[in-house]
């Protein structure tokens, strides 16, 4: 036992001396939970194709070697070029995603999915869950943060834009049109209503930038047009019905076929509405899918953990071919199985050789530390879990966005909040600033 312990200590010392971040267990990286060794990779929801480099974009978060999800979510590039030779795709970290606040109270914010990619503008759209709503935003690669575009409150939301990235259609309580791709909340405020009251769970803007294909929660698929203005739902043309489909995880148009996926697999029908029954490509449970026009790439639903999936894999299946008038399908192929990269990772915000340096304030949630910077203007931490994290002052509150702010009526001054030109009145142990 002593010999084994000595060998483990020597191995740790050698790794530290050589600056080697390769690891197999958490203890090799320093002091858990300030540092951990990346264990299995949990893939996130969403997969998109990047036509600029012919690679896939996925997301994920590593487990620690001895526990659950740890550290940052990451954006990954998945290179499928070697899969034609039977090898698995190569996964490379592109950048991390900042902005998660995983406390159990107000301000809870977690990354949800890679939503879509606009290759011409190089916009990667992501969604976050935040305090009961969904944030739809653009990922800023320079800061690894999200620029919020729309806050979605309990509304079934779907969106798509044309391949020129000049026009957008989206479904909310109705189907709307924007004469650009959205980058600001005001873009949605200035949109044009095409169809009244229609709720969708999938939407596609056709290659002609005119035809709109939608799916609904009762398994119906319709055709609409961007020429409609304030039209009623009966102006939509029914193309196809699949009564077994009440939700979809992917919705694609490739050539003359429309593909849709959910927990029961991937199916297809002809976009002209001539199909009498769906074509079944696979019965795999699908969490998300995308296409390069030749193949459909999809993430198989694994064991769900928050916004990530355990035991999920990435597969591909060729677009069906028409041979002698018959549509033929092929067997899916596993192109990537998530695995550890055997690298050490600091807890969020920490740095240094042993990941114990925090240039800010350390917050704790479920035994995991978070280092949040101090705001240079206010002197408060940029993130808080409770009001005590902000200051000892009774006039500062940790609000619903997990940021420190003065109570209503109070103003910031000298790292505190004061009641200027007024009097402080207490009611049920709560202070109010009453202006004179």
VEXPAFI-810935 format. One record per residue: x, y, z of N, C-alpha, C, CB in turn. Coordinates in steps of 0.2 Angstrom, whole numbers, plus 2048, in hexadecimal, padded with zeros to 3 digits. Atoms other than C-alpha are relative to their C-alpha. Glycine has a CB too. Layout:
// VEXPAFI-810935
XYZXYZXYZXYZ ...
//
This chain:
// VEXPAFI-810935
8047FA8008008008008048068007FB800806 7FC7FA80080E80C8048048017FA8067FF806 7FD7FF8068178087F47FB8037FB8027F97FD 8057FD80580780C7EA7FF8078017F97FC801 8017F97FE80581C7F48068047FD7FF801807 7FA7FD8028178217F08008017F98067FC803 80080080781581D7DE7FB8067FD7FE7FA7FD 8057FB8028058287DD8038078017FA7FF804 7FD7F97FE80E8377E68058027FB803800807 7FB7FF80581D8357DA7FD8027F98057FA7FF 8037FF8068128357CB7FD8078007FA7FB7FE 8037F97FF8098457D18058058007FC801806 7FA7FB80081A84E7D48038007F98057FE805 7FD8008078218497C37FB8047FB8017F97FD 8057FD80481184F7BB8008088017F97FE800 8007F97FE8128607C48068037FE7FF801807 7FA7FD8028248627C08018017F98067FC802 80080080782285E7AE7FB8057FD8007F97FD 8057FC8038138697AC7FB7FC7FC8038067FC 80580580480985A7A57F98008038037F9801 8077FF7FE7F785D7A67FC7F97FF7FC8057FD 8038068017F384B7A17FE7FC8068047FB7FB 8028027F97E98427AE7FB7FA7FE7FD805804 8058058007DE8337B27FB8008058037F9800 8048007FA7D78377C38018078028027FB805 8017FA7FD7D28477CC8068028047FA801804 7FB7FE7FB7E08477D98078027FC8027FA804 7FA7FE8047ED8487CB8008077FE8017FC7FA 8017F98027E785A7C78018058057FA8017FC 8007FB7FA7E98627D87FC7FE8058008077FD 8058007FA7DC8657E57F98007FE802805805 8078008027CB85F7E07FC8038067FD7F97FF 8047FE8067BE8687DF8038067FC7F9801801 7FD7FB8047C98767D98037FE7FA806804804 7FD8038067D086B7CC7FD7F97FF8088017FF 8038078017CA85B7C48037FE7F97F9800800 7FE8038077CF84F7B67FA7FE7FC8057F9802 8058018047C484F7A87FE7F87FF8018037F9 8028078017BA83E7A87FC7FF7F97FC7FE806 8048018067AD83979C7FD8077FD7FA7FB801 8037FA8037A68467907F87FF7FF8038027F9 80780080179384A7917FF8057FA7FD803806 8027FC80678D8507807FA8058027FF7FC7FA 8067FC7FF78185F7807FB7FF7FA803808800 8058008057728617768028047FA7F9802803 7FF7FC8067738677648077FE7FD801808802 7FA80180477F8647567FE8037F98007F87FE 8007FC80678286F7478067FF7FB7FF808801 7FA80180578C86E7378038077FE7FD7FD7F9 7FC7FA80279987B7338037FF7F9806802805 7FE80080779A87D7208078037FE7FB8027FB 7F97FD8017AA8887228067FB800800806805 7FA8047FF7B587A7277FE7F8800803801807 8038078017A986A7248017FC8068047FD7FA 8008047FA7A98667367FA801804806802805 8067FF7FC79C8647438018048067FD7F9802 7FF7FC7FA79986F7527FC7FC8067FE807800 8048037FA7948667638028048068017F9800 7FF7FD7FA79486B7758017FA8057FB805802 8008057FB7988627858038028068037FA7FE 7FD7FE7FA79E8627978037F98037FB803805 7FD8067FD7AA85679F7FE7FE807808800800 8018027F97A784C7AF8078018037FE7F9801 7FA8017FD7B584C7BB8017F9800801803808 7FE8078007BE83B7BC7FC7FC8058077FF800 8038037FA7B58377CD7F9802801804800806 8067FD7FE7A58417CC7FC8027FA801806805 8047FE8057988497C18038067FC7F9802802 7FE7FB8047998587B58048058047FA8047FC 7FB7FC7FC7A78647B98038057FB8067FC803 7FD7FB8047AD8757B37FC8037FA8067FD7FC 8047FC8057A887E7A37FD7FB7FB8058057FC 80280380679D8787948058037FB7F98027FF 7FC7FF8067A78787847FD8007F98077FC800 8028018077A487B7728067FC7FC7FF8077FC 7FB8048047AD86D7677FF8007F97FF7F9803 8008018077B186B7558017F87FF8068047FC 8008078017AE85974F8027FF7F97F97FC802 7FE8018067B88547407FF7F97FD8088017FF 8028078027B08467368047FD7FA7F98007FE 7FD8028077BC8457278037F98018068057FF 7FD8077FF7C483572E7FB7FA8008057FF806 8068057FF7B382C7307FF7FC7FA7FA803802 8018038067B382771E8057F98008018047FA 7FB8068007C281B7227FE7FC806807803800 8028057FA7B98137318038038078037FA7FF 7FD7FE7FA7C281E73E7FA8058038068047FF 8057FB7FC7B882974B8028077FE8007FF807 7FF7F98017B683C7498058028067FA804800 7FB7FD7FB7C38477527FD8068038078027FC 8037FB7FC7BD8527608058058027FC7FD806 7FB7FB7FE7C68637637FC8058048048037FA 8047FA7FC7C18707708018067FC803801807 7FF7FA8047BE8807678008068067FA8027FC 8007FB7FB7B988B7777FC7FE8057FE8077FD 8048017FB7B188B7877FA805800804800807 8067FC7FF7A089278C7FF8038077F97FC7FE 8017FC7F979F89F79A7F8801801804806800 8077FD7FE78F8A47A37FC7FB8047FC8017FA 8058047FC7888957AC8018028088037F8800 8017FF7F97828987BE7FC7FB8037FD807801 8048077FE77E8877C67FE8008078057FB7FE 8038007F977888D7D77F97FD7FF800806803 8078038007678857DC7FB8058018007FB805 8057FB7FF75F8967DF7FF8047FA802804806 8017FC80575B8A57D58068027FC7FD807803 7FB7FF8047658A97C68037FA7FD806804804 7FE8068037688977C18008017F97FC7FA802 7FF7FF80776F8977B08047FA7FD8048077FE 7FC8058027758887A68008007F87FD7F9803 80080180777A8857947FC7FA7FE8087FF7FE 80580580276D87B78A8037FD7FA7F98037FF 7FE8038067728787788038057FB7F97FD7FD 7FE7FC80677B87D7687FA8007FC8067FC7FD 80680080476C88375E8018007F97FC807802 7FF80080777288874D8068047FE7FA8037FC 7FA7FC80278188F7437FF8047FA8067FB800 8007FC80678289D7368078017FD7FC807801 7F980080279289A72D8028067FC8017FA7FB 7FE7F98047928AA7228028058057FA8027FC 7FE7FB7FA7918B57328047FD8057F9802802 7FC8037FA79A8A873D7FC801806807803800 8048007F978C8A974A7FE7F98027F98057FE 8028077FD78989A7557FB8028058067FD803 8067FF7FC77889B75D8007FA8067FA8017FC 8018047FB77689376E7FA802804807800805 8057FF7FC76989177B8027FF8077F97FD7FF 7FF8017F976A89378E7F97FF804804805803 8067FF7FB75D89079C8028048057FE7F9803 7FF7FB7FB75C89E7A87FA8028048038077FD 8067FE7FB7508A07B77F97FF7FD801807802 8078028037418977AE7FF8027F97FB803804 8017FF80774489E79D8067FE7FB7FF8087FF 7FA80280574F89A78D8038067FD7FD7FB7FB 7FC7FB80375C8A67878037FD7F9806803804 7FE80280775F8A57748058067FF7FA8007FB 7FA7FB8017708AE7708057FD7FC803801807 7FB80180477F8AF7668077FF8048018067FB 7FA8027FC78F8A776D8068057FD8037F97FF 7FB7FC80279D8B476D8077FD801800807805 7FA8048007AD8AB7698068048038027FE7F9 7FB7FC7FD7B88B976F8008008088008077FE 8018007F97B18B97817FE7F98037FC806802 8038077FE7AA8A77817FA8018048057FC805 8067FE7FD79A8AF7877FA8017FB800806804 8068008047888B17817FD8077FF7FB7FB802 8037FA8017818C07797F87FF7FF8028047FA 80780280076E8BF77D7FD8037FA7FD802807 8047FD8067638C176E7F88008028017FC7FA 8078017FE7528BB7757FF7FD8067FC7FD7FA 8028047FA74B8B67867F97FD7FF800805806 80680480273E8A97837FC7FD8068017FA7FB 8038027FA7318A77917FA7FB7FE7FD806803 80680580172689778F7FD8007F97FB801805 80380080672489977D8037FB7FB8018077FC 7FD80480572788B7708038047FA7FA7FB7FD 7FC7FC8047358937668047FC7FB804805804 7FC80380673C88D7558028057FB7FC7FA7FD 7FD7FA8047478977498047FC7FA804805804 7FB8038067508947388018067FC7FD7FA7FC 7FF7FB80575889F72B8037FD7FA805806803 7FE80280675C89E7198087FF7FF7FE8047FA 7F980180076D8987138048067FE8027FA7FA 7FC7FA8017728A970D8008058077FC8047FB 8007FC7FA76F8AF71F7FD807800806800804 8037FA8017648BD71A7F98018028008037F9 8078007FE7538B87207FF7FB8057FB7FF7F9 8028047FA74B8B072F7F97FE801803802806 8078017FE73B8A77338017FD8077FC7FB7FB 8008037FA7378A27457F87FF802803804805 8078017FD72889B74F8008018077FE7F87FF 8027FF7F97218A175F7F97FF801802808802 80780180170F8A47617FE8037FA7FC803806 8007FE80770E8A674E8067FF7FD7FE808800 7FA80180471A8A57408028077FE7FF7FB7FA 7FE7F98017258B573D8068007FB802803807 7FB7FF8057318BB7308058068027FD8017F9 7FB7FA7FF7418C67338048007F98047FF806 7FC7FF80674A8CD7248088018017FD8077FC 7F98007FE75B8C972B8017FA804803807803 8008047FB7628BD7378018048078067FB7FF 8007FC7FA7608C27498068018047FA7FE805 7FB7FF7FB76D8CA7547FE8048068068037FC 8027FC7FB7638D575F7F97FE8028018087FF 8078017FE7538D47697FB8047FC7FF801807 8047FC80574C8E275E7FE7FD7FA8038077FF 80180380674D8D774F7F97FC8008067FB7FE 8068037FF73F8CD7567FA8048018007FB806 8057FB7FF7358DC75B7FE8037F9802806805 8027FD8077358E27497FF7FB7FB8068047FE 8028068057308D17417F98017FD8017F9804 8068008037228CE7367FC7FA8018018017F8 8048057FF7138C373A7FE7FD7FA7FA801805 8038038067108B672D7FA7FC8018067FB7FD 8068057FE7048A97357FE8018078027F97FE 8027FE7FA6FA8AD7447FF7F98057F9803800 8028057FB6FA8A27548037F97FF7F97FF801 7FE80780270389374C8067FF8058028007F9 7FB8027FB70E88A7598047FA7FC7FD7FD807 7FB80580371D8807528057FD8048038037FA 7FA8037FD72A8747588067FE7FB7FE7F9804 7FB8008057348757487FE8047FA8017F87FE 8017FC80673688173A8068007FB7FF807803 7FB80080574088272A7FE8057FB8017F97FC 8007FB80674389071D8037FD7FA803807802 7FE80480674488870C8068047FD7FB7FF7FC 7FA7FD80475388B7007FE8067FC8037FA7FC 8037FA8047488976F67FF8068047FA7FE7FC 8027FA7FB7468A27067F98028008058067FE 8077FF8007348A17037FB7FB8037FE8017F9 8048057FD72D8907088027FF8078007FA7FC 7FF8017F872B88D71B7FD7F98017FD805804 8028077FE72A87B7217FF8008088047FA7FE 8018007F97238797337FE7F98027FB805802 8038067FD71F86A73F7FD8038068067FB802 8047FE7FA71386B74D7FF7FA8057F88027FE 8008057FA71086275E7FB7FB7FF7FF804806 8058068017028577578027FC7F97F98037FE 7FD80580670D84F7497FE8027F97FD7F9801 8017FE80670885A73B8058047FD7F9804800 7FA7FC80371486272E7FC8047FA8057FB7FD 8037FC80470F8717248058047FC7FB805804 7FD7FC80471487C7167FD8078008007FE7F8 8037F980071388F7178058047FB800803807 7FC7FC80471B89E70E8018078037FC8017F9 7FE7F97FD7248AE7137FC8067FC8078017FF 8047FB8037188B77077F98028047FE7FE7F9 8067FF7FC7098B57148018068057FE7FA804 8007FB7FB7058C471F7FA7FF8048008077FD 8058017FB6FB8C172F7FB7FB7FE7FD807801 8058058036F38B27277FE7FB8068047FB7FB 8028047FB6E98A67318037F97FF7F87FF7FF 7FD8068016EE8947347FE7FC7FB7FF7FC807 8038048066E388C7278038027F97F8801800 7FC7FF8066EE89471A8067FC7FF802808800 7FA8048006FC88871E7FD7F97FC8027FE807 8028068036FC8787138037FA8038038017F8 7FD8067FD6FD86771B8037FC7FB7F97FD803 7FC80480470B85D7148007F9802807803800 7FF8077FE70C84E71F7FE7FF8088077FE800 8028017F97068467308037FA8027F8800800 7FD8067FC70F83B73C7FD800807807800800 8038007F970383874B8047FE8057F97FC7FF 7FC8037FA7118307558058058028047FA7FE 7FB7FB7FF71B8407557FD8068048038037FA 8037FA7FC71784D7638068058027FD7FE806 7FA7FC7FF7298547648057FE7FB8037FF808 7FB8028057388557598078038037FF8037F9 7F97FE7FD74B85775D8048037FA8037FB803 7FC7FE80675085B74B7FB8017FA8067FC7FE 8047FF80574886273B8048037FA7FA805802 7FC7FF80675186272A7FD8007FA8077FC801 80280080774E8667188077FE7FC7FD8067FD 7FA80280475A85C70C7FD7FE7F98047FB803 80280280775685C6F97F88008008027F97FE 8078008017448576F77FD7FC8077FD7FC7FA 8038037FA74284F7098018048068047F9801 8007FD7F973E85571A8017FB8057FA804802 7FE8057FB74684C7297FE8038078087FE7FF 8027FE7F974084C73B8027FB8047F9802800 7FD8057FB74784474A7FD801807807800801 8028007F974284075C8027FA8047F8801801 7FD8057FC7448337697FE7F97FD7FC7FF807 80180680373D82675D8047FF7F97F88007FE 7FC80180674982974F8008067FB7FF7FA7FC 8007FB80574B83273F7FC7FE7FA8078027FD 80480280573E8327328008067FA7F87FF802 8007FB80673B83B7217F98007FC8067FF7FC 80680080572D8407158028057FA7F9802803 7FF7FB80572D8497047FD8078017FD7FD7F9 8037FA7FE72B85B7057FB8037FC8068057FF 8067FE80471E85C6F77FA7FD8038017FE7F9 8068037FD7128537027FD7FA7FE7FB805800 8028068037118436F88017FA8048038007F9 7FE8067FC7178377067FA7FE803806801805 8058027FC70A82C70D8027FD8077FC7FA7FC 7FD8027F971582571B8078028007FF7F8800 7F97FE7FF72682A7228057FB7FE801802807 7FB80480173682371D8048008078058027FA 7FD8017FA73F81C72C8087FF7FF7FE7FB805 7F980180175281F72C8047FC806803807800 7FD8047FA75681973E7FB801806807803802 8058007FA74D81574E8048038077FE7F9802 7FC7FD7FB75B81D7597FC8068038078027FE 8037FB7FD7558297668058067FF7FF7FF808 7FC7FB80275B83A7607FF8068047FE8027F8 8017FA7FC75F84976A8018067FC806800806 8007FB80576485475B8047FE7FA805806803 7FD80280676A8537498018067FC7FB7FB7FC 7FE7FB80577285D73B8017FC7F9805804802 7FE80380677785A7298058047FC7FA7FF7FB 7FC7FD80578485E71C7FE7FF7F98087FE801 80380180677985A70E8017F97FD8028057FB 7FF80780278084870C7FF7FB8058088007FE 8018047FA77F84171D7FC8048058067FD803 8037FD7FA77484472D8047FE8057F87FE800 7FC8027FA77E84573C7FC802807807805801 8057FF7FA77584374D8047FD8067FA7FC7FF 7FE8027F97788417607FB7FB802802806804 8058047FD7708327677FF8028088037F8800 8017FE7F97678367778037FB8057F8800801 7FE8047FB77082F7867FC801807808801801 8037FF7F976C8307998018078018047FC805 8007F980076784279B8028028077F98037FF 7FE7FD7FA77084C7A88008087FF8077FE803 8017F980176A85E7A98008027F8806804803 8007FE80776F8667988057FB7FC8038077FF 7FB80480377B8587947FE7F8800807800803 80280780177A84578F8057FC8027FD7FF7F9 7FB8057FF7838377967FF7FA7FB8007FD808 80080680478882878B7FD8017F97FC7FB803 8037FF80778283177B8068007FB7FE808800 7FB80180578B82E76B7FE8047FA8027F97FE 8027FD80678C83775A8007FB7FA8058067FE 80180580578682D74B7FF8047F97FA7FB801 8027FD8067848317387FD7FB7FC8078027FC 80380480477982A72B7FF8037F97F97FE803 8017FC80677982E7187F98027FE8037FB7FB 8077FE80376B8377107FD7FA7FC8008077FC 80280580476082A7088008017F97F87FE802 7FF8008077628266F67FA7FD7FC8067FD7FD 8058038047558236E88037FC7FB7FC8067FD 7FE8058047598136DF7FA7FD7FC8057FB803 80680380474D80D6D17FA8028038017F9800 8067FD7FE7408186D87FE7FE8087FA7FD7FC 8018027F97428116EA8058048048017F8801 7FC7FD7FB74981A6F98047FB8047FC805804 7FC8047FC7578117018048038068057FC7FC 7FD7FD7FB75E8147128067FB8027FB801806 7FA8047FE76F80E71A8008008088068047FE 7FF8017F977480972C8048068038037FA802 7FC7FB7FD77A8177388077FE8027FC803806 7FA8017FE78C81873D8028048068058007FA 7FD7FC7FB79481D74D8068047FE8017FC807 7FA7FC8027A082B7498048038067FE8057FB 7FD7FD7FA7A483175B7FD7FD806800808800 8028027F97A482A76C8038048058017F8801 7FD7FC7FB7A783677A8057FD8057FB804804 7FB8037FB7B68337858048068038057FC7FC 7FC7FB7FC7C283C7918068027FB8037FD806 7FA7FD8037D084778A8068008057FF8077FD 7FA8017FB7DA84379A8048078028057FB7FE 7FD7F97FE7DD85679E7FD8028067FF8057FA 8037FD7FA7DC85F7AE7FC8067FE806802804 8047FA8017CF86D7AF7FF8038077F97FE7FD 8027FC7FA7CD87B7BC7F9801801804807800 8077FE7FF7BD87E7C47FF8077FD7FE800808 8017FA8047B488D7BC8038068037F88017FF 7FD7FA7FE7BE89D7BE8068008037FB803805 7F98017FC7CD8967C78067FF7FB7FF7FA805 7FB8008047DE8967C08067FE8048028067FC 7FA8017FC7F08927C58027F87FF800801807 7FD8068017FB8827C57FB7FB8048077FF803 8048047FC7EF87A7D37F98028008037FF807 8077FE8017DF8837CD7FD8038077FC7FB7FE 8027FD7FA7DE88C7DE8008078018047FD806 8007F98007E089E7D97FA8037FD8068027FB 8077FD8017D08A87D98018088007FA7FE804 7FF7F98007D28BA7D37F98038008048037FA 8077FE7FF7C18BE7DA7FD7FD8067FB7FE7FA 8038037FA7B58B67E67FE7F97FF7FA805802 8028078017B28A47E97F97FE8038057FB804 8078027FE7A089E7E98007F88007FB8037FB 80080780079B88C7ED7F97FE7FF8027FD807 80680380178D8817E78007F97FF7FD8037F9 80080780078A86F7EB8087FD8007FD7FD7FA 7F98037FF79D86D7F08048027FA8007F9801 7FB7FE8057A48757E08018078007FC7FE7F9 7FF7F98007AC8867E07FF8037F9807801803 8017FC8057A98947D48048068017F98027FD 7FD7F97FF7B58A37D27FD8057FC8087FF7FF 8037FB8047AC8B27CD8048078007F9802802 7FD7FA8007B58C37C87FD8058058028027F9 8037FA7FD7B38D37D27FF8057FB804802806 8027FA8047AA8E17C98048068027F9801800 7FB7FA7FE7B78EF7C87FC8068018048017FA 8047FA7FF7A98FC7C87FC8008077FB8027FB 8048007FA79E8F67D68047FD8067FA7FC7FF 7FD8047FB7AA8EB7E07FD7FA802801805806 8038067FE79E8DD7E18027FA7FB7F88017FF 7FF8058047A08CC7DA7FB8007FA8007F9804 80480080679A8CA7C87FA7FB8008047FF7FA 8058057FF7908BB7CD7FE7FF8088017F97FD 8018017F97878B77DE7FB7FA8007FD806803 8058057FE77D8A97E57FB8028058037F9802 8047FD7FB7768B27F48028078018017FC807 7FE7F97FF7768C47FA8068018047FA803804 7FA7FF7FC7848C08078067FF7FB8007FA805 7FA80180478F8BC7F88028077FD7FF7FC7FA 7FF7F980278D8CF7F38048048057FA8037FE 7FE7FB7FB7918D88037FD7FF8067FF8077FD 8038007FA78E8D98157FA805801805801806 8057FB8007838E88117F97FD8008018057FA 8078028007708E68147FC8037FA7FD801807 8037FD80676C8F08058027FE7F9801808801 7FE8038067738E57F87FD7F97FF8088007FF 80480680176A8D77F08037FC7FA7F98017FF 7FE80480676F8C87E57F97FF7FC8037F9802 8078008037618CA7D87FF7F97FC8008067FB 8028068047598BD7CC8057FE7FB7F98017FE 7FB8018057678BF7C08077FD8038018067FC 7FA8027FD7748B97CD8058068008037FA7FE 7FB7FA80077C8CB7CD7FE8048067FF8047FA 8017FB7FA77E8D77DC7FD8067FE807800804 8037FA8017738E67DC7FD8038067FB7FF7FA 8037FD7FB76D8F37E77F87FF801801808800 8088017FF75B8F17EF7FD8067FC7FE7FF807 8047FA80374E8FC7E68008068057F97FE7FF 8007FA7FC75090E7EB8078028027FC800805 7F97FF7FE76290C7F08058017FA8037FA805 7FB7FF8057719127E68077FE8028008077FE 7F98037FE78390B7E58058068018037FC7FA 7FB7FB7FE7919157ED8057FC8057FD806804 7FA8027FC7A290F7F47FF7F9802801804806 8018077FF79F8FC7F27FA7FF8058067FD803 8068017FB78E8FE7FC7FA8037FC801803807 8067FD80377D9047F87FD8058067FA7FB7FE 8027FB7FC7769148007F98027FE805806801 8077FD80176591C8028018088007FB7FF806 7FF7F980176992E7FB7FA8048008058017FA 8067FB80075D93C7FE7F97FC8027FF8027F9 8068047FD7519308088027FD8067FE7FB7FB 8008037FA74E9268177FF7F98007FB803805 80180780075091481B7FB7FE8048077FC801 8068027FC74090C8218007F88007F98027FD 8008078007408FA8277F97FD8018047FD806 8068037FF7318EE8258017F97FF7FB8037FB 7FE8078007328DC82A8077FE7FE7FB7FC7FB 7F88018017458DD82A8028017F98017F9802 7FE7FE8077458E48188018078007FB7FD7FB 7FF7F980074C8F58157FD8037F9808802801 8037FC8067449028098038078017F98007FF 7FE7F980074B9128047FB8057FE8068017FB 8067FC80173D91F8058038077FE7FB800806 7FE7F980174192F7FC7FD8068038008017F8 8037FB7FC73F93F8057FC8057FB805804804 
//
